[in-house]
Amino acid sequence: MTIRALIVDDEPLARRSIRRFLNRASGMEIIGQCGDGESAVDAIRSEKPDLVFLDVQMPEMTGFDVIRQIGPEAMPVTIFVTAYDKYAVRAFEMNAIDYLLKPFGEQRFAHALKRAKERLAGKSNLDDLRVLLAGLQRAQTDDRLTVSANGRILLINVKDIDWISASGNYAQLHTGNRDYEIRQSLTTLEGRLNPREFIRIHRSTIVNVRRIREIQPWFHGHHLVVLQNGQELRMSRYQREVAKRLGILR
């Protein structure tokens, strides 16, 4: 039996990876690719694919919204594609429907595809989708962070953060001309922030992508990330996936 698959992701690189791995798999037919949720809803309704690779977070209409539009009862077998880190992944791992965490390799892809084929062999998709949807909703990223300053509790909008630096087991939030200490590690903060808006360029640095002005080559394969306020931050040469996202590597 040929499995008809639809790819839904707003990142061309992710669509390309899924397409490449599907072309190497047996018994698969790619019936379409969508870069946004609205076209995905139309394609699912018109083409009725057996399997959907669905990006969790897309602008305007998320993967959640696609499921709501179609209805869990009518959704094909679904493999979620996500940029969430390990904290959100724990929600996925409790459910039978699989996920792909960006960046993913061929071995991980093959494992997810194997589970999807098993599901298509006869098991219901509805209950797992409901549980997974609830788990993902609980794993939404934060819009504000709480800090203590001069005896007061302040709520900092994450969109106002320029960059974040490690300070032992704490972290420093750098926002305009103000710095705030938050009693959380950089790794914990990374799990609370939207991975599309904040990326970790170094083991001690997270940066707001919207604040980046330019990226300059530096010594021995490193790069300097220059923010709009002139702040220069070093990017580790080992951050290959970050470099791809920022257009340094192709």
C-alpha positions as CSV (number, residue, x, y, z in Angstrom):
1,M,0.0,0.0,0.0
2,T,1.3,3.5,-0.9
3,I,1.0,6.0,1.9
4,R,0.1,9.5,0.7
5,A,1.9,12.2,2.7
6,L,1.4,15.9,3.1
7,I,4.3,18.2,4.4
8,V,3.3,21.3,6.4
9,D,6.0,23.6,7.6
10,D,6.7,27.3,7.1
11,E,10.5,26.7,7.0
12,P,11.8,25.6,3.5
13,L,14.7,23.9,5.1
14,A,12.5,21.6,7.2
15,R,10.2,20.8,4.2
16,R,13.3,20.0,2.2
17,S,14.6,17.6,4.9
18,I,11.2,15.8,5.2
19,R,10.9,15.5,1.4
20,R,14.4,14.1,1.1
21,F,13.9,11.4,3.8
22,L,10.4,10.5,2.4
23,N,11.9,10.1,-1.1
24,R,14.3,7.5,0.4
25,A,11.6,5.6,2.1
26,S,9.6,2.8,0.4
27,G,5.9,3.0,-0.2
28,M,5.6,6.7,0.2
29,E,4.0,9.4,-2.1
30,I,4.3,13.1,-1.4
31,I,1.0,14.6,-2.5
32,G,1.8,18.2,-1.5
33,Q,3.7,20.7,0.6
34,C,2.3,23.7,2.5
35,G,4.1,26.6,4.0
36,D,1.2,27.9,6.2
37,G,-1.8,26.6,8.2
38,E,-4.5,27.9,5.9
39,S,-3.2,26.1,2.8
40,A,-2.7,23.0,5.0
41,V,-6.4,23.0,6.0
42,D,-7.4,23.2,2.3
43,A,-5.0,20.5,1.3
44,I,-6.1,18.1,4.0
45,R,-9.7,18.6,3.1
46,S,-9.2,18.3,-0.7
47,E,-6.4,15.7,-1.0
48,K,-7.3,13.6,2.1
49,P,-3.7,12.4,2.8
50,D,-3.0,9.3,4.9
51,L,-0.2,11.0,6.8
52,V,0.6,14.7,7.7
53,F,3.9,16.1,8.9
54,L,2.6,19.1,10.7
55,D,4.7,22.0,12.1
56,V,3.6,23.0,15.6
57,Q,4.3,26.7,15.4
58,M,3.5,28.7,12.3
59,P,2.5,32.3,12.0
60,E,-1.2,33.2,11.9
61,M,-2.4,29.6,12.0
62,T,-0.5,27.1,14.2
63,G,-0.5,23.3,14.0
64,F,-3.1,23.4,16.9
65,D,-5.3,25.6,14.8
66,V,-5.1,23.3,11.8
67,I,-6.3,20.4,14.0
68,R,-9.1,22.5,15.3
69,Q,-10.2,23.6,11.8
70,I,-10.2,20.0,10.5
71,G,-11.4,18.4,13.8
72,P,-9.4,15.6,15.5
73,E,-11.9,13.0,14.3
74,A,-11.1,13.9,10.6
75,M,-7.3,14.4,11.0
76,P,-5.0,12.0,9.2
77,V,-2.3,10.2,11.1
78,T,-0.1,13.1,12.2
79,I,3.6,13.5,13.0
80,F,4.3,16.8,14.6
81,V,7.4,18.8,13.7
82,T,8.7,21.2,16.4
83,A,11.5,23.4,17.4
84,Y,10.6,23.0,21.1
85,D,13.4,22.0,23.4
86,K,13.5,19.0,25.8
87,Y,11.0,20.5,28.3
88,A,8.2,20.4,25.7
89,V,9.4,17.2,24.3
90,R,8.5,15.4,27.5
91,A,4.9,16.2,26.7
92,F,5.3,14.5,23.3
93,E,7.0,11.4,24.8
94,M,3.9,10.5,26.8
95,N,1.8,10.0,23.7
96,A,1.6,7.5,20.9
97,I,1.7,9.9,18.0
98,D,5.3,10.7,17.2
99,Y,7.2,14.0,16.8
100,L,10.3,15.3,15.0
101,L,12.4,17.8,16.9
102,K,14.3,20.2,14.7
103,P,17.0,19.6,13.6
104,F,16.3,15.9,13.1
105,G,18.3,13.2,11.3
106,E,17.3,10.3,9.1
107,Q,17.4,7.7,11.8
108,R,15.0,9.7,14.0
109,F,12.8,10.3,11.0
110,A,12.7,6.6,10.1
111,H,11.6,5.8,13.7
112,A,8.7,8.3,13.5
113,L,7.7,7.0,10.1
114,K,7.7,3.4,11.3
115,R,5.3,4.4,14.1
116,A,3.1,6.2,11.7
117,K,2.9,3.1,9.4
118,E,2.0,1.0,12.4
119,R,-0.8,3.4,13.2
120,L,-2.0,3.3,9.7
121,A,-2.2,-0.5,9.9
122,G,-5.3,-0.2,12.0
123,K,-5.0,1.7,15.3
124,S,-7.2,4.8,16.0
125,N,-5.6,8.2,15.7
126,L,-8.3,10.2,17.6
127,D,-7.5,9.6,21.3
128,D,-3.7,10.1,20.8
129,L,-4.3,13.4,19.0
130,R,-6.5,14.7,21.8
131,V,-3.9,13.8,24.5
132,L,-1.0,15.2,22.5
133,L,-2.9,18.5,21.8
134,A,-3.5,18.9,25.5
135,G,0.1,18.2,26.3
136,L,1.4,20.7,23.7
137,Q,-0.9,23.4,25.0
138,R,0.5,23.0,28.4
139,A,4.0,23.4,27.0
140,Q,3.4,26.8,25.5
141,T,6.3,29.3,25.9
142,D,6.1,32.3,28.2
143,D,5.3,35.9,27.2
144,R,6.6,37.4,30.4
145,L,9.3,36.6,32.9
146,T,9.2,37.5,36.6
147,V,12.2,39.2,38.3
148,S,12.9,40.8,41.6
149,A,14.2,44.4,41.7
150,N,14.5,46.8,44.7
151,G,12.1,44.8,46.7
152,R,9.5,44.7,44.0
153,I,8.3,41.9,41.6
154,L,8.5,43.0,38.0
155,L,7.0,41.3,34.9
156,I,9.3,41.6,31.9
157,N,7.9,41.2,28.4
158,V,10.1,38.7,26.6
159,K,9.8,40.8,23.4
160,D,11.7,43.6,25.2
161,I,14.7,41.4,26.0
162,D,17.7,42.0,23.8
163,W,19.9,39.2,25.0
164,I,20.4,36.9,28.1
165,S,23.7,36.0,29.7
166,A,24.6,33.3,32.2
167,S,25.6,34.4,35.7
168,G,26.4,31.2,37.6
169,N,23.2,29.4,38.3
170,Y,21.3,32.6,37.6
171,A,20.9,34.7,34.4
172,Q,21.0,38.3,33.4
173,L,18.2,39.7,31.2
174,H,19.5,42.7,29.1
175,T,16.6,45.0,28.1
176,G,17.5,48.4,26.6
177,N,19.5,50.2,29.3
178,R,18.3,48.0,32.1
179,D,19.6,44.6,33.3
180,Y,17.7,42.2,35.6
181,E,18.8,39.1,37.4
182,I,16.5,36.2,37.2
183,R,17.0,33.1,39.5
184,Q,17.0,30.6,36.7
185,S,19.7,28.9,34.7
186,L,20.2,29.7,31.0
187,T,19.0,26.2,30.2
188,T,15.8,26.6,32.1
189,L,15.1,29.9,30.4
190,E,15.8,28.4,27.0
191,G,13.0,26.0,27.6
192,R,10.6,28.9,28.5
193,L,11.3,31.0,25.5
194,N,9.9,30.8,21.9
195,P,12.7,29.0,19.9
196,R,11.7,31.0,16.8
197,E,12.4,34.3,18.6
198,F,15.3,33.3,20.9
199,I,18.3,31.2,20.0
200,R,21.3,30.1,22.0
201,I,24.4,31.2,20.2
202,H,26.9,30.2,22.9
203,R,26.7,28.1,26.1
204,S,26.5,31.4,28.1
205,T,24.4,33.5,25.7
206,I,20.8,33.6,24.3
207,V,19.9,36.3,21.9
208,N,16.6,37.8,20.6
209,V,16.7,37.1,16.9
210,R,14.7,40.3,16.2
211,R,17.5,42.4,17.8
212,I,20.3,41.1,15.5
213,R,21.7,43.8,13.2
214,E,24.5,41.9,11.5
215,I,26.8,38.9,11.8
216,Q,30.5,39.3,11.3
217,P,33.1,36.5,10.7
218,W,35.6,36.3,13.4
219,F,38.7,34.1,14.3
220,H,38.9,30.3,13.9
221,G,35.4,29.8,12.6
222,H,33.7,31.9,15.2
223,H,31.3,34.8,14.4
224,L,30.3,38.0,16.1
225,V,26.6,38.7,16.4
226,V,26.0,42.5,16.5
227,L,22.8,43.7,18.0
228,Q,20.9,46.8,17.0
229,N,22.2,48.6,20.1
230,G,25.8,47.8,19.1
231,Q,26.4,45.0,21.6
232,E,28.7,42.4,20.2
233,L,28.2,38.8,21.2
234,R,30.4,35.8,20.3
235,M,28.8,32.8,18.6
236,S,30.3,29.4,19.2
237,R,31.6,27.7,16.1
238,Y,29.9,24.5,17.2
239,Q,26.4,26.0,16.8
240,R,25.9,24.7,13.2
241,E,22.1,24.6,13.3
242,V,22.0,28.2,14.7
243,A,24.4,29.3,11.9
244,K,22.1,27.7,9.3
245,R,19.1,29.5,10.8
246,L,21.0,32.8,10.6
247,G,22.0,32.2,7.1
248,I,25.8,31.8,7.8
249,L,25.8,28.2,6.5
250,R,23.7,26.8,3.6
